[in-house]
Amino acid sequence: MKYSIILMALMTILFTPLTQASGRVPFGHQVIEVQNYSRATEQIAISGMISDGGTQALAATGFKTVIDLRTKNEGTAEEKALVDRAGMMYFNIPTVRIHAPDFNNELTQLLNE
């Protein structure tokens, strides 16, 4: 279960000039530095934990925001530091709150920004 949560670290994209040309996030074979990276929609990708090289690759590809669905004891502080260092925005919405009334509202608000 812990690893399935780790694999669902969710990333949403606000475009930069690199991605504006196509208006789409890259497919998995284009972002090999990120574990289990997969394009979920034209504007959203999902992945596993993101390493330092992965955050740099995501930033270079045009990602602006990372939404991490893991709990704090699963390494969110380390990932936040990497995301901040790469110049992206980081949000943590642990999936243990998935049934809480504010979870869907908070996630929807971030995805719409």
CNS distance restraints for C-alpha pairs under 8 A (distance, minus, plus):
assign (resid   1 and name CA) (resid   5 and name CA) 6.36 0.50 0.50
assign (resid   2 and name CA) (resid   6 and name CA) 6.33 0.50 0.50
assign (resid   3 and name CA) (resid   7 and name CA) 6.08 0.50 0.50
assign (resid   4 and name CA) (resid   8 and name CA) 6.44 0.50 0.50
assign (resid   5 and name CA) (resid   9 and name CA) 7.10 0.50 0.50
assign (resid   5 and name CA) (resid  69 and name CA) 6.97 0.50 0.50
assign (resid   5 and name CA) (resid  70 and name CA) 6.02 0.50 0.50
assign (resid   5 and name CA) (resid  95 and name CA) 7.58 0.50 0.50
assign (resid   6 and name CA) (resid  48 and name CA) 5.49 0.50 0.50
assign (resid   6 and name CA) (resid  49 and name CA) 6.06 0.50 0.50
assign (resid   6 and name CA) (resid  69 and name CA) 7.65 0.50 0.50
assign (resid   6 and name CA) (resid  70 and name CA) 6.12 0.50 0.50
assign (resid   6 and name CA) (resid  74 and name CA) 7.75 0.50 0.50
assign (resid   7 and name CA) (resid  36 and name CA) 7.02 0.50 0.50
assign (resid   7 and name CA) (resid  46 and name CA) 7.78 0.50 0.50
assign (resid   7 and name CA) (resid  47 and name CA) 5.57 0.50 0.50
assign (resid   7 and name CA) (resid  48 and name CA) 3.73 0.50 0.50
assign (resid   7 and name CA) (resid  49 and name CA) 6.59 0.50 0.50
assign (resid   8 and name CA) (resid  46 and name CA) 6.09 0.50 0.50
assign (resid   8 and name CA) (resid  47 and name CA) 5.83 0.50 0.50
assign (resid   8 and name CA) (resid  48 and name CA) 6.00 0.50 0.50
assign (resid   8 and name CA) (resid  68 and name CA) 7.92 0.50 0.50
assign (resid   8 and name CA) (resid  69 and name CA) 6.75 0.50 0.50
assign (resid   9 and name CA) (resid  46 and name CA) 6.10 0.50 0.50
assign (resid   9 and name CA) (resid  47 and name CA) 5.55 0.50 0.50
assign (resid   9 and name CA) (resid  48 and name CA) 5.73 0.50 0.50
assign (resid   9 and name CA) (resid  49 and name CA) 6.72 0.50 0.50
assign (resid   9 and name CA) (resid  67 and name CA) 6.59 0.50 0.50
assign (resid   9 and name CA) (resid  68 and name CA) 4.66 0.50 0.50
assign (resid   9 and name CA) (resid  69 and name CA) 5.31 0.50 0.50
assign (resid   9 and name CA) (resid  70 and name CA) 6.82 0.50 0.50
assign (resid  10 and name CA) (resid  44 and name CA) 7.90 0.50 0.50
assign (resid  10 and name CA) (resid  45 and name CA) 6.67 0.50 0.50
assign (resid  10 and name CA) (resid  46 and name CA) 4.73 0.50 0.50
assign (resid  10 and name CA) (resid  47 and name CA) 6.48 0.50 0.50
assign (resid  10 and name CA) (resid  66 and name CA) 6.56 0.50 0.50
assign (resid  10 and name CA) (resid  67 and name CA) 5.07 0.50 0.50
assign (resid  10 and name CA) (resid  68 and name CA) 5.62 0.50 0.50
assign (resid  10 and name CA) (resid  69 and name CA) 6.60 0.50 0.50
assign (resid  11 and name CA) (resid  44 and name CA) 6.14 0.50 0.50
assign (resid  11 and name CA) (resid  45 and name CA) 5.41 0.50 0.50
assign (resid  11 and name CA) (resid  46 and name CA) 5.64 0.50 0.50
assign (resid  11 and name CA) (resid  47 and name CA) 7.56 0.50 0.50
assign (resid  11 and name CA) (resid  65 and name CA) 6.36 0.50 0.50
assign (resid  11 and name CA) (resid  66 and name CA) 4.46 0.50 0.50
assign (resid  11 and name CA) (resid  67 and name CA) 5.22 0.50 0.50
assign (resid  11 and name CA) (resid  68 and name CA) 7.41 0.50 0.50
assign (resid  12 and name CA) (resid  43 and name CA) 6.59 0.50 0.50
assign (resid  12 and name CA) (resid  44 and name CA) 4.75 0.50 0.50
assign (resid  12 and name CA) (resid  45 and name CA) 6.39 0.50 0.50
assign (resid  12 and name CA) (resid  63 and name CA) 7.34 0.50 0.50
assign (resid  12 and name CA) (resid  64 and name CA) 7.58 0.50 0.50
assign (resid  12 and name CA) (resid  65 and name CA) 5.66 0.50 0.50
assign (resid  12 and name CA) (resid  66 and name CA) 6.07 0.50 0.50
assign (resid  12 and name CA) (resid  67 and name CA) 6.86 0.50 0.50
assign (resid  12 and name CA) (resid 111 and name CA) 6.48 0.50 0.50
assign (resid  13 and name CA) (resid  25 and name CA) 7.26 0.50 0.50
assign (resid  13 and name CA) (resid  43 and name CA) 5.70 0.50 0.50
assign (resid  13 and name CA) (resid  44 and name CA) 6.05 0.50 0.50
assign (resid  13 and name CA) (resid  45 and name CA) 7.93 0.50 0.50
assign (resid  13 and name CA) (resid  62 and name CA) 7.51 0.50 0.50
assign (resid  13 and name CA) (resid  63 and name CA) 5.08 0.50 0.50
assign (resid  13 and name CA) (resid  64 and name CA) 5.66 0.50 0.50
assign (resid  13 and name CA) (resid  65 and name CA) 5.90 0.50 0.50
assign (resid  13 and name CA) (resid  66 and name CA) 7.98 0.50 0.50
assign (resid  14 and name CA) (resid  43 and name CA) 7.94 0.50 0.50
assign (resid  14 and name CA) (resid  62 and name CA) 7.64 0.50 0.50
assign (resid  14 and name CA) (resid  63 and name CA) 6.37 0.50 0.50
assign (resid  14 and name CA) (resid  64 and name CA) 5.36 0.50 0.50
assign (resid  14 and name CA) (resid  65 and name CA) 6.90 0.50 0.50
assign (resid  14 and name CA) (resid 113 and name CA) 7.93 0.50 0.50
assign (resid  15 and name CA) (resid  19 and name CA) 5.61 0.50 0.50
assign (resid  15 and name CA) (resid  20 and name CA) 5.75 0.50 0.50
assign (resid  15 and name CA) (resid  23 and name CA) 7.27 0.50 0.50
assign (resid  15 and name CA) (resid  62 and name CA) 5.87 0.50 0.50
assign (resid  15 and name CA) (resid  63 and name CA) 6.67 0.50 0.50
assign (resid  15 and name CA) (resid  64 and name CA) 7.01 0.50 0.50
assign (resid  16 and name CA) (resid  20 and name CA) 5.90 0.50 0.50
assign (resid  16 and name CA) (resid  62 and name CA) 5.11 0.50 0.50
assign (resid  16 and name CA) (resid  63 and name CA) 7.52 0.50 0.50
assign (resid  16 and name CA) (resid  64 and name CA) 7.86 0.50 0.50
assign (resid  17 and name CA) (resid  21 and name CA) 6.82 0.50 0.50
assign (resid  17 and name CA) (resid  62 and name CA) 7.43 0.50 0.50
assign (resid  18 and name CA) (resid  61 and name CA) 6.47 0.50 0.50
assign (resid  18 and name CA) (resid  62 and name CA) 5.82 0.50 0.50
assign (resid  19 and name CA) (resid  23 and name CA) 5.58 0.50 0.50
assign (resid  19 and name CA) (resid  24 and name CA) 6.21 0.50 0.50
assign (resid  19 and name CA) (resid  25 and name CA) 6.72 0.50 0.50
assign (resid  19 and name CA) (resid  61 and name CA) 6.99 0.50 0.50
assign (resid  19 and name CA) (resid  62 and name CA) 5.77 0.50 0.50
assign (resid  20 and name CA) (resid  24 and name CA) 7.40 0.50 0.50
assign (resid  23 and name CA) (resid  42 and name CA) 7.51 0.50 0.50
assign (resid  23 and name CA) (resid  43 and name CA) 7.65 0.50 0.50
assign (resid  24 and name CA) (resid  42 and name CA) 4.77 0.50 0.50
assign (resid  24 and name CA) (resid  43 and name CA) 5.61 0.50 0.50
assign (resid  25 and name CA) (resid  39 and name CA) 6.86 0.50 0.50
assign (resid  25 and name CA) (resid  41 and name CA) 7.99 0.50 0.50
assign (resid  25 and name CA) (resid  42 and name CA) 5.77 0.50 0.50
assign (resid  25 and name CA) (resid  43 and name CA) 5.53 0.50 0.50
assign (resid  25 and name CA) (resid  44 and name CA) 6.81 0.50 0.50
assign (resid  25 and name CA) (resid  45 and name CA) 7.11 0.50 0.50
assign (resid  26 and name CA) (resid  30 and name CA) 5.93 0.50 0.50
assign (resid  26 and name CA) (resid  31 and name CA) 7.07 0.50 0.50
assign (resid  26 and name CA) (resid  39 and name CA) 6.74 0.50 0.50
assign (resid  26 and name CA) (resid  61 and name CA) 7.75 0.50 0.50
assign (resid  27 and name CA) (resid  31 and name CA) 7.07 0.50 0.50
assign (resid  27 and name CA) (resid  38 and name CA) 6.33 0.50 0.50
assign (resid  27 and name CA) (resid  39 and name CA) 5.27 0.50 0.50
assign (resid  28 and name CA) (resid  32 and name CA) 6.71 0.50 0.50
assign (resid  28 and name CA) (resid  36 and name CA) 7.94 0.50 0.50
assign (resid  28 and name CA) (resid  37 and name CA) 5.42 0.50 0.50
assign (resid  28 and name CA) (resid  38 and name CA) 4.80 0.50 0.50
assign (resid  28 and name CA) (resid  39 and name CA) 6.27 0.50 0.50
assign (resid  31 and name CA) (resid  37 and name CA) 6.97 0.50 0.50
assign (resid  31 and name CA) (resid  57 and name CA) 7.05 0.50 0.50
assign (resid  31 and name CA) (resid  58 and name CA) 7.48 0.50 0.50
assign (resid  32 and name CA) (resid  37 and name CA) 7.50 0.50 0.50
assign (resid  33 and name CA) (resid  53 and name CA) 6.32 0.50 0.50
assign (resid  33 and name CA) (resid  54 and name CA) 4.85 0.50 0.50
assign (resid  33 and name CA) (resid  57 and name CA) 6.68 0.50 0.50
assign (resid  34 and name CA) (resid  47 and name CA) 6.92 0.50 0.50
assign (resid  34 and name CA) (resid  48 and name CA) 7.24 0.50 0.50
assign (resid  34 and name CA) (resid  49 and name CA) 7.52 0.50 0.50
assign (resid  34 and name CA) (resid  50 and name CA) 5.81 0.50 0.50
assign (resid  34 and name CA) (resid  51 and name CA) 7.06 0.50 0.50
assign (resid  34 and name CA) (resid  53 and name CA) 7.89 0.50 0.50
assign (resid  34 and name CA) (resid  54 and name CA) 4.82 0.50 0.50
assign (resid  34 and name CA) (resid  55 and name CA) 7.88 0.50 0.50
assign (resid  34 and name CA) (resid  57 and name CA) 7.99 0.50 0.50
assign (resid  35 and name CA) (resid  47 and name CA) 6.18 0.50 0.50
assign (resid  35 and name CA) (resid  48 and name CA) 5.17 0.50 0.50
assign (resid  35 and name CA) (resid  49 and name CA) 6.40 0.50 0.50
assign (resid  35 and name CA) (resid  50 and name CA) 6.75 0.50 0.50
assign (resid  36 and name CA) (resid  46 and name CA) 7.80 0.50 0.50
assign (resid  36 and name CA) (resid  47 and name CA) 4.96 0.50 0.50
assign (resid  36 and name CA) (resid  48 and name CA) 5.35 0.50 0.50
assign (resid  37 and name CA) (resid  45 and name CA) 6.98 0.50 0.50
assign (resid  37 and name CA) (resid  46 and name CA) 5.75 0.50 0.50
assign (resid  37 and name CA) (resid  47 and name CA) 4.13 0.50 0.50
assign (resid  37 and name CA) (resid  48 and name CA) 6.71 0.50 0.50
assign (resid  38 and name CA) (resid  45 and name CA) 5.57 0.50 0.50
assign (resid  38 and name CA) (resid  46 and name CA) 5.43 0.50 0.50
assign (resid  38 and name CA) (resid  47 and name CA) 6.18 0.50 0.50
assign (resid  39 and name CA) (resid  44 and name CA) 6.29 0.50 0.50
assign (resid  39 and name CA) (resid  45 and name CA) 4.22 0.50 0.50
assign (resid  39 and name CA) (resid  46 and name CA) 6.40 0.50 0.50
assign (resid  40 and name CA) (resid  44 and name CA) 5.49 0.50 0.50
assign (resid  40 and name CA) (resid  45 and name CA) 4.92 0.50 0.50
assign (resid  40 and name CA) (resid  46 and name CA) 6.41 0.50 0.50
assign (resid  41 and name CA) (resid  45 and name CA) 6.69 0.50 0.50
assign (resid  49 and name CA) (resid  79 and name CA) 7.74 0.50 0.50
assign (resid  50 and name CA) (resid  54 and name CA) 5.42 0.50 0.50
assign (resid  50 and name CA) (resid  55 and name CA) 6.24 0.50 0.50
assign (resid  50 and name CA) (resid  79 and name CA) 6.68 0.50 0.50
assign (resid  51 and name CA) (resid  55 and name CA) 6.28 0.50 0.50
assign (resid  51 and name CA) (resid  79 and name CA) 7.46 0.50 0.50
assign (resid  51 and name CA) (resid  82 and name CA) 7.46 0.50 0.50
assign (resid  52 and name CA) (resid  56 and name CA) 6.44 0.50 0.50
assign (resid  52 and name CA) (resid  82 and name CA) 5.81 0.50 0.50
assign (resid  53 and name CA) (resid  57 and name CA) 6.18 0.50 0.50
assign (resid  54 and name CA) (resid  58 and name CA) 6.11 0.50 0.50
assign (resid  55 and name CA) (resid  59 and name CA) 6.13 0.50 0.50
assign (resid  55 and name CA) (resid  82 and name CA) 6.44 0.50 0.50
assign (resid  55 and name CA) (resid  83 and name CA) 5.90 0.50 0.50
assign (resid  55 and name CA) (resid  86 and name CA) 6.07 0.50 0.50
assign (resid  56 and name CA) (resid  60 and name CA) 6.11 0.50 0.50
assign (resid  56 and name CA) (resid  86 and name CA) 5.64 0.50 0.50
assign (resid  57 and name CA) (resid  61 and name CA) 6.12 0.50 0.50
assign (resid  58 and name CA) (resid  62 and name CA) 6.39 0.50 0.50
assign (resid  58 and name CA) (resid  63 and name CA) 5.39 0.50 0.50
assign (resid  59 and name CA) (resid  63 and name CA) 5.06 0.50 0.50
assign (resid  59 and name CA) (resid  64 and name CA) 6.68 0.50 0.50
assign (resid  59 and name CA) (resid  86 and name CA) 6.24 0.50 0.50
assign (resid  59 and name CA) (resid  87 and name CA) 7.19 0.50 0.50
assign (resid  59 and name CA) (resid  88 and name CA) 6.80 0.50 0.50
assign (resid  63 and name CA) (resid  88 and name CA) 7.20 0.50 0.50
assign (resid  64 and name CA) (resid  87 and name CA) 7.74 0.50 0.50
assign (resid  64 and name CA) (resid  88 and name CA) 4.81 0.50 0.50
assign (resid  64 and name CA) (resid  89 and name CA) 6.12 0.50 0.50
assign (resid  65 and name CA) (resid  88 and name CA) 5.45 0.50 0.50
assign (resid  65 and name CA) (resid  89 and name CA) 4.59 0.50 0.50
assign (resid  65 and name CA) (resid  90 and name CA) 5.88 0.50 0.50
assign (resid  65 and name CA) (resid  91 and name CA) 7.74 0.50 0.50
assign (resid  66 and name CA) (resid  83 and name CA) 7.41 0.50 0.50
assign (resid  66 and name CA) (resid  88 and name CA) 7.20 0.50 0.50
assign (resid  66 and name CA) (resid  89 and name CA) 6.20 0.50 0.50
assign (resid  66 and name CA) (resid  90 and name CA) 4.94 0.50 0.50
assign (resid  66 and name CA) (resid  91 and name CA) 6.29 0.50 0.50
assign (resid  67 and name CA) (resid  90 and name CA) 6.02 0.50 0.50
assign (resid  67 and name CA) (resid  91 and name CA) 4.78 0.50 0.50
assign (resid  67 and name CA) (resid  92 and name CA) 5.75 0.50 0.50
assign (resid  67 and name CA) (resid  93 and name CA) 7.02 0.50 0.50
assign (resid  68 and name CA) (resid  76 and name CA) 7.37 0.50 0.50
assign (resid  68 and name CA) (resid  90 and name CA) 7.50 0.50 0.50
assign (resid  68 and name CA) (resid  91 and name CA) 6.15 0.50 0.50
assign (resid  68 and name CA) (resid  92 and name CA) 4.75 0.50 0.50
assign (resid  68 and name CA) (resid  93 and name CA) 6.19 0.50 0.50
assign (resid  68 and name CA) (resid  94 and name CA) 7.17 0.50 0.50
assign (resid  69 and name CA) (resid  92 and name CA) 5.99 0.50 0.50
assign (resid  69 and name CA) (resid  93 and name CA) 5.04 0.50 0.50
assign (resid  69 and name CA) (resid  94 and name CA) 4.42 0.50 0.50
assign (resid  69 and name CA) (resid  95 and name CA) 5.31 0.50 0.50
assign (resid  70 and name CA) (resid  74 and name CA) 6.21 0.50 0.50
assign (resid  70 and name CA) (resid  75 and name CA) 7.90 0.50 0.50
assign (resid  70 and name CA) (resid  76 and name CA) 6.80 0.50 0.50
assign (resid  70 and name CA) (resid  92 and name CA) 7.22 0.50 0.50
assign (resid  70 and name CA) (resid  93 and name CA) 7.18 0.50 0.50
assign (resid  70 and name CA) (resid  94 and name CA) 4.85 0.50 0.50
assign (resid  70 and name CA) (resid  95 and name CA) 6.31 0.50 0.50
assign (resid  71 and name CA) (resid  75 and name CA) 7.69 0.50 0.50
assign (resid  71 and name CA) (resid  76 and name CA) 6.91 0.50 0.50
assign (resid  71 and name CA) (resid  92 and name CA) 7.98 0.50 0.50
assign (resid  71 and name CA) (resid  93 and name CA) 7.91 0.50 0.50
assign (resid  71 and name CA) (resid  94 and name CA) 4.93 0.50 0.50
assign (resid  71 and name CA) (resid  95 and name CA) 7.25 0.50 0.50
assign (resid  71 and name CA) (resid  96 and name CA) 7.44 0.50 0.50
assign (resid  72 and name CA) (resid  76 and name CA) 5.21 0.50 0.50
assign (resid  72 and name CA) (resid  77 and name CA) 6.98 0.50 0.50
assign (resid  72 and name CA) (resid  94 and name CA) 7.83 0.50 0.50
assign (resid  75 and name CA) (resid  79 and name CA) 6.63 0.50 0.50
assign (resid  76 and name CA) (resid  80 and name CA) 5.97 0.50 0.50
assign (resid  76 and name CA) (resid  92 and name CA) 7.54 0.50 0.50
assign (resid  77 and name CA) (resid  81 and name CA) 6.26 0.50 0.50
assign (resid  78 and name CA) (resid  82 and name CA) 6.44 0.50 0.50
assign (resid  79 and name CA) (resid  83 and name CA) 6.11 0.50 0.50
assign (resid  80 and name CA) (resid  84 and name CA) 5.98 0.50 0.50
assign (resid  80 and name CA) (resid  90 and name CA) 5.99 0.50 0.50
assign (resid  81 and name CA) (resid  85 and name CA) 6.07 0.50 0.50
assign (resid  82 and name CA) (resid  86 and name CA) 6.26 0.50 0.50
assign (resid  83 and name CA) (resid  87 and name CA) 6.48 0.50 0.50
assign (resid  83 and name CA) (resid  88 and name CA) 5.50 0.50 0.50
assign (resid  83 and name CA) (resid  89 and name CA) 6.82 0.50 0.50
assign (resid  83 and name CA) (resid  90 and name CA) 6.37 0.50 0.50
assign (resid  84 and name CA) (resid  88 and name CA) 5.61 0.50 0.50
assign (resid  84 and name CA) (resid  89 and name CA) 6.49 0.50 0.50
assign (resid  84 and name CA) (resid  90 and name CA) 6.99 0.50 0.50
assign (resid  93 and name CA) (resid  97 and name CA) 7.53 0.50 0.50
assign (resid  93 and name CA) (resid 103 and name CA) 7.28 0.50 0.50
assign (resid  93 and name CA) (resid 106 and name CA) 7.99 0.50 0.50
assign (resid  93 and name CA) (resid 107 and name CA) 7.51 0.50 0.50
assign (resid  94 and name CA) (resid  98 and name CA) 7.51 0.50 0.50
assign (resid  97 and name CA) (resid 103 and name CA) 6.02 0.50 0.50
assign (resid  98 and name CA) (resid 103 and name CA) 5.59 0.50 0.50
assign (resid  98 and name CA) (resid 104 and name CA) 7.35 0.50 0.50
assign (resid  99 and name CA) (resid 103 and name CA) 6.96 0.50 0.50
assign (resid 100 and name CA) (resid 104 and name CA) 7.91 0.50 0.50
assign (resid 101 and name CA) (resid 105 and name CA) 7.34 0.50 0.50
assign (resid 102 and name CA) (resid 106 and name CA) 5.88 0.50 0.50
assign (resid 103 and name CA) (resid 107 and name CA) 6.11 0.50 0.50
assign (resid 104 and name CA) (resid 108 and name CA) 5.86 0.50 0.50
assign (resid 105 and name CA) (resid 109 and name CA) 6.04 0.50 0.50
assign (resid 106 and name CA) (resid 110 and name CA) 6.33 0.50 0.50
assign (resid 107 and name CA) (resid 111 and name CA) 6.20 0.50 0.50
assign (resid 108 and name CA) (resid 112 and name CA) 6.13 0.50 0.50
assign (resid 109 and name CA) (resid 113 and name CA) 6.40 0.50 0.50
